[in-house]
């Protein structure tokens, strides 16, 4: 049975087209359409429901040791309010999930994991715990919304004082008082996102999510803020070359194949020995732009211009802001050369691609 976020009825009432995603019923788009939602985030602001994400908390004297053993990143230098990107790996070095780590205190860490992997991740973490650590799956306790786009800061300032707005990327402030008009709630605000754009992710109690959503939309009306669905979330992340679990990552793909940060020296974690033994990867993730006409999606075979099969695409779409088709995929390291042209087999028709640097879109900071 599919789950619903606290905002499910809000999406239905607003005309959101509901689909199943990661075990949840979520809006893929609103009547405005994916293109308008995408461009709003790049030029003004968009609001996303990301309450389907999972939150796993580890607290106690052995919290640090447990987190270090579980994840690919090194948290030893993190300070309160810091955030890090990390992954879980299996014993063979394949990626179980990617997520972000919040240091709430020296003995208190929060792992925010992907919706589709929530239950798997929660069980996997629990099965590997040791020592004096308090572990809790808090996924149902929280609502989460993502306020993304160049006007995000201006909108957030209408709900709280500027001192409560994180000034640096991948940092957060907890217990932020947000004035919703009718009442004040307290939330965790982080400068993070999955769009490649300036913005924030706001975590509140599940029961406060609907009021927060409406307050943000009201505050952002003068700035062009609109609600956005999964469709725009996917085109935005792909335009910014951000990987998605189940596409650029799975249990057969290692962090080094995906070109993602992985701390192999100075700490141990599950899967590290296998990654060291594997050495340099034979396949790596690449970015490609479509040459001419056509849209390339995931699971298309990639060929050299001479007809040799090299690899596959992991994601692909039309990137609205940069105005062309883009794709990511995997081919052998020795075949990777910026500027090289490849063919993708799109349902029996060859579509020409050019290997280009990633990200396709990068925010000028």
DRENSE-783725 format. One line per 4 residues: number of its first residue (from 1); for each residue z, y, x of C-alpha. Coordinates in Angstrom, 1 decimal, padded with zeros to 4 digits. Layout:
NUM = Z,Y,X ~ ...
END
This chain:
1 = 000.0,000.0,000.0 ~ -001.0,003.4,001.4 ~ 001.7,005.9,002.2 ~ 001.8,009.5,001.1
5 = 003.0,012.5,003.0 ~ 005.2,015.1,001.3 ~ 002.1,017.2,000.8 ~ 000.0,014.6,-001.0
9 = 000.1,016.2,-004.4 ~ -000.4,019.6,-002.9 ~ -003.7,018.4,-001.4 ~ -004.8,016.9,-004.7
13 = -003.9,020.1,-006.6 ~ -006.0,022.1,-004.1 ~ -009.1,019.9,-004.6 ~ -008.7,018.0,-001.3
17 = -010.9,014.9,-001.0 ~ -008.4,012.1,-000.4 ~ -009.2,009.1,001.9 ~ -007.1,006.5,003.6
21 = -006.3,007.2,007.3 ~ -003.8,005.4,009.5 ~ -002.2,003.9,006.4 ~ -001.8,007.3,004.7
25 = -003.7,009.0,001.9 ~ -004.9,012.2,003.5 ~ -007.4,015.0,002.7 ~ -010.6,014.6,004.7
29 = -011.8,018.0,003.5 ~ -011.3,020.7,000.9 ~ -013.9,022.3,-001.4 ~ -014.6,024.8,001.5
33 = -016.1,022.0,003.5 ~ -015.8,020.7,007.1 ~ -018.0,023.4,008.6 ~ -016.1,026.3,007.1
37 = -012.8,024.7,008.1 ~ -013.9,024.1,011.7 ~ -015.1,027.6,012.1 ~ -012.0,029.1,010.6
41 = -009.9,027.4,013.3 ~ -012.2,028.6,016.1 ~ -012.4,032.2,014.7 ~ -009.3,032.8,012.5
45 = -006.8,030.1,011.6 ~ -006.5,026.7,009.8 ~ -003.6,024.7,008.5 ~ -003.4,020.9,008.8
49 = -001.0,018.4,007.3 ~ 000.0,016.1,010.2 ~ 003.1,014.6,008.5 ~ 001.6,011.2,008.9
53 = 002.5,011.2,012.6 ~ 005.5,009.2,013.7 ~ 008.7,010.4,015.4 ~ 010.7,008.1,017.6
57 = 014.0,009.4,019.1 ~ 015.9,008.0,022.1 ~ 019.3,009.4,022.8 ~ 022.2,008.5,025.1
61 = 023.2,007.8,028.7 ~ 020.3,005.5,029.3 ~ 017.7,007.4,027.3 ~ 015.9,008.7,030.5
65 = 015.7,005.3,032.1 ~ 014.3,003.8,028.9 ~ 011.7,006.5,028.4 ~ 010.7,006.3,032.1
69 = 010.2,002.5,031.7 ~ 008.2,002.8,028.5 ~ 005.7,005.6,029.3 ~ 003.0,006.5,031.9
73 = 004.3,010.0,032.5 ~ 007.2,011.0,034.7 ~ 009.9,012.9,032.8 ~ 012.3,013.5,035.7
77 = 011.4,017.1,036.2 ~ 011.3,018.0,032.4 ~ 013.6,020.8,031.2 ~ 014.9,021.3,027.6
81 = 012.0,022.7,025.6 ~ 009.3,021.0,027.7 ~ 006.6,018.7,026.3 ~ 004.5,016.1,028.2
85 = 001.5,014.0,027.2 ~ 001.9,010.3,027.8 ~ 000.9,006.8,026.9 ~ 002.4,003.3,026.3
89 = 000.6,000.5,028.2 ~ 000.6,-003.2,027.6 ~ 001.4,-005.6,030.5 ~ -002.3,-005.6,031.5
93 = -002.5,-001.8,031.7 ~ -004.4,-001.3,028.4 ~ -003.4,001.7,026.2 ~ -001.2,000.8,023.2
97 = -001.0,004.5,022.1 ~ -001.0,008.1,023.4 ~ 001.5,010.6,022.2 ~ 003.6,013.6,023.3
101 = 007.2,013.6,024.6 ~ 009.7,016.3,023.7 ~ 012.8,016.9,025.8 ~ 015.4,018.1,023.3
105 = 018.3,017.6,025.8 ~ 019.0,015.8,029.0 ~ 019.9,012.7,027.0 ~ 017.7,013.3,024.0
109 = 013.9,012.6,023.9 ~ 011.5,012.6,021.0 ~ 008.2,010.7,021.1 ~ 005.6,011.9,018.5
113 = 003.1,009.0,018.1 ~ -000.1,008.4,016.2 ~ -000.1,007.6,012.5 ~ -002.1,004.4,012.7
117 = 000.3,003.1,015.4 ~ 003.6,004.2,013.9 ~ 004.9,000.8,013.0 ~ 003.5,-001.0,016.0
121 = 004.9,001.6,018.4 ~ 008.3,001.6,016.7 ~ 008.6,-002.1,017.0 ~ 007.3,-002.2,020.6
125 = 009.8,000.5,021.8 ~ 012.7,-001.3,020.0 ~ 011.7,-004.6,021.7 ~ 011.9,-003.1,025.2
129 = 015.2,-001.1,025.0 ~ 018.0,-001.8,027.4 ~ 021.4,-000.3,028.3 ~ 023.3,002.4,026.4
133 = 020.6,004.1,024.2 ~ 020.5,005.1,020.6 ~ 017.1,004.5,019.1 ~ 015.8,005.7,015.7
137 = 012.5,005.7,013.9 ~ 012.6,009.2,012.3 ~ 009.1,009.1,010.9 ~ 010.0,009.5,007.3
141 = 012.6,012.2,007.9 ~ 010.1,014.8,009.0 ~ 007.2,016.9,007.7 ~ 004.7,018.3,010.2
145 = 002.1,021.0,009.8 ~ -000.4,022.3,012.5 ~ -001.2,026.0,012.4 ~ -004.2,026.3,014.6
149 = -006.5,029.2,015.6 ~ -006.5,032.6,017.3 ~ -004.6,034.3,014.5 ~ -001.8,031.6,014.5
153 = 000.7,033.7,016.4 ~ 000.2,036.7,014.0 ~ 000.8,034.5,011.0 ~ 003.9,032.8,012.5
157 = 005.4,036.3,013.2 ~ 005.5,036.9,009.5 ~ 007.9,034.0,009.1 ~ 010.1,034.4,012.2
161 = 011.0,036.8,015.0 ~ 008.7,036.7,018.1 ~ 011.6,035.4,020.2 ~ 011.3,032.1,018.3
165 = 007.6,031.6,019.1 ~ 007.0,029.4,022.2 ~ 005.1,031.5,024.7 ~ 003.7,028.7,026.8
169 = 001.5,025.8,026.0 ~ 003.3,022.5,025.8 ~ 006.7,024.1,025.2 ~ 008.9,024.2,022.0
173 = 011.8,025.9,020.4 ~ 014.2,024.0,018.2 ~ 016.2,025.2,015.2 ~ 013.8,028.1,014.5
177 = 014.8,030.1,011.3 ~ 011.7,030.5,009.1 ~ 011.8,032.9,006.3 ~ 009.8,031.3,003.4
181 = 010.5,034.2,001.0 ~ 012.7,032.4,-001.5 ~ 014.8,030.8,001.3 ~ 015.2,030.2,005.0
185 = 014.7,026.8,006.6 ~ 015.1,025.7,010.2 ~ 012.3,023.9,012.1 ~ 011.1,022.9,015.5
189 = 008.1,024.9,016.6 ~ 005.9,023.8,019.5 ~ 002.8,025.4,021.1 ~ 000.6,022.3,020.8
193 = -002.3,021.0,018.8 ~ -005.3,018.7,018.6 ~ -008.1,021.2,018.2 ~ -008.6,022.8,021.7
197 = -007.4,026.1,020.2 ~ -004.4,028.3,020.5 ~ -001.8,027.2,017.9 ~ 001.4,025.6,016.9
201 = 002.8,022.4,015.4 ~ 005.9,022.9,013.1 ~ 008.3,020.1,012.3 ~ 010.7,020.5,009.3
205 = 012.7,018.3,007.0 ~ 010.4,016.3,004.8 ~ 011.8,018.0,001.7 ~ 011.0,021.5,003.1
209 = 007.3,020.7,003.9 ~ 005.7,021.9,000.6 ~ 007.5,025.2,000.7 ~ 006.6,025.7,004.3
213 = 002.9,024.9,003.6 ~ 002.7,027.5,000.8 ~ 004.6,030.2,002.8 ~ 002.2,029.8,005.7
217 = -000.9,030.0,003.5 ~ 000.5,033.1,001.8 ~ 001.4,034.7,005.2 ~ -002.0,033.8,006.6
221 = -004.2,035.0,003.7 ~ -004.9,038.4,005.2 ~ -006.0,036.6,008.4 ~ -008.4,034.2,006.8
225 = -006.1,031.1,007.0 ~ -007.4,028.1,005.0 ~ -006.2,024.5,004.6 ~ -008.1,022.0,006.7
229 = -008.6,018.2,006.5 ~ -009.2,015.3,008.8 ~ -013.0,016.0,009.0 ~ -012.5,019.3,010.8
233 = -009.6,017.9,012.8 ~ -012.1,015.3,014.2 ~ -014.9,017.7,014.9 ~ -012.5,020.1,016.6
237 = -010.9,017.5,018.8 ~ -014.3,016.1,019.7 ~ -015.7,019.5,020.5 ~ -012.7,020.0,022.8
241 = -013.3,016.4,024.3 ~ -009.9,015.2,023.2 ~ -009.6,011.4,023.0 ~ -008.7,009.6,019.8
245 = -006.9,006.3,019.7 ~ -009.1,003.5,018.5 ~ -012.2,005.3,019.9 ~ -011.7,006.6,023.5
249 = -008.6,004.4,023.8 ~ -007.5,000.9,022.9 ~ -005.7,-002.1,024.4 ~ -008.7,-003.0,026.6
253 = -009.2,000.6,028.0 ~ -006.8,001.8,030.8 ~ -005.7,005.4,031.3 ~ -007.8,005.6,034.5
257 = -010.9,004.5,032.6 ~ -010.3,007.2,030.0 ~ -009.7,009.8,032.7 ~ -006.1,010.5,031.4
261 = -003.0,011.3,033.5 ~ -001.0,008.3,034.6 ~ 001.8,008.4,037.2 ~ 001.4,005.4,039.4
265 = 003.7,006.5,042.3 ~ 007.4,007.4,042.2 ~ 008.3,005.5,039.0 ~ 007.8,002.2,037.3
269 = 006.6,001.6,033.7 ~ 005.3,-001.3,031.7 ~ 001.7,-002.0,032.8 ~ 002.0,-000.1,036.1
273 = 001.7,-003.1,038.4 ~ -001.4,-004.2,036.5 ~ -003.0,-000.8,036.9 ~ -002.3,-000.7,040.6
277 = -003.8,-004.2,041.0 ~ -006.9,-003.2,039.1 ~ -007.6,-000.4,041.5 ~ -010.4,002.1,040.8
281 = -012.0,001.6,037.3 ~ -015.5,000.3,037.1 ~ -016.2,002.1,033.8 ~ -015.2,005.7,033.0
285 = -015.3,008.1,030.0 ~ -018.2,010.6,030.0 ~ -019.2,013.5,027.9 ~ -022.8,013.9,026.6
289 = -024.8,016.5,024.7 ~ -027.8,015.5,022.5 ~ -031.2,016.6,023.8 ~ -033.4,017.6,020.9
293 = -032.7,016.2,017.4 ~ -030.2,013.6,016.1 ~ -026.5,012.9,015.7 ~ -024.9,010.1,017.8
297 = -021.8,008.5,016.3 ~ -019.4,005.9,017.8 ~ -020.5,002.3,018.6 ~ -024.0,003.2,019.8
301 = -025.3,001.3,022.8 ~ -026.2,003.6,025.8 ~ -029.2,002.9,027.9 ~ -030.7,004.3,031.1
305 = -034.1,006.0,030.6 ~ -035.6,002.9,032.1 ~ -034.1,000.7,029.4 ~ -031.1,-000.8,031.1
309 = -028.0,-001.2,028.9 ~ -025.1,000.7,030.5 ~ -022.3,001.2,028.0 ~ -021.4,002.5,024.6
313 = -020.4,005.7,022.7 ~ -016.8,006.0,021.6 ~ -017.2,009.1,019.4 ~ -019.9,011.5,018.4
317 = -020.6,014.3,016.0 ~ -022.4,017.7,015.5 ~ -020.1,020.3,017.2 ~ -020.3,023.4,014.9
321 = -019.0,026.1,017.2 ~ -021.2,025.2,020.2 ~ -024.1,024.3,017.9 ~ -025.3,020.9,019.2
325 = -024.6,017.2,019.0 ~ -022.0,015.8,021.4 ~ -020.6,012.4,022.2 ~ -018.2,010.6,024.4
329 = -018.6,007.1,025.8 ~ -018.2,004.7,028.7 ~ -020.7,003.7,031.4 ~ -020.3,002.3,035.0
333 = -018.9,004.8,037.5 ~ -021.9,004.4,039.8 ~ -024.2,005.5,036.9 ~ -022.3,008.7,036.2
337 = -024.2,011.8,037.3 ~ -023.9,015.2,035.7 ~ -027.4,016.1,034.3 ~ -028.6,012.5,034.0
341 = -030.3,011.6,030.8 ~ -029.5,008.5,028.7 ~ -030.6,007.1,025.4 ~ -028.4,006.1,022.6
345 = -029.5,003.4,020.1 ~ -028.8,005.0,016.7 ~ -029.7,002.4,014.1 ~ -032.8,001.4,016.1
349 = -033.9,004.9,017.0 ~ -033.4,006.2,020.5 ~ -031.7,009.6,020.8 ~ -031.7,011.3,024.1
353 = -028.5,012.6,025.7 ~ -027.6,014.5,028.8 ~ -024.3,013.8,030.7 ~ -022.4,017.0,030.9
357 = -018.9,018.1,032.1 ~ -016.0,017.9,029.7 ~ -014.6,019.6,027.7 ~ -017.6,020.7,025.7
361 = -015.5,023.7,024.4 ~ -012.7,025.3,026.3 ~ -010.5,028.1,025.1 ~ -010.6,031.2,027.3
365 = -006.9,031.9,027.9
END
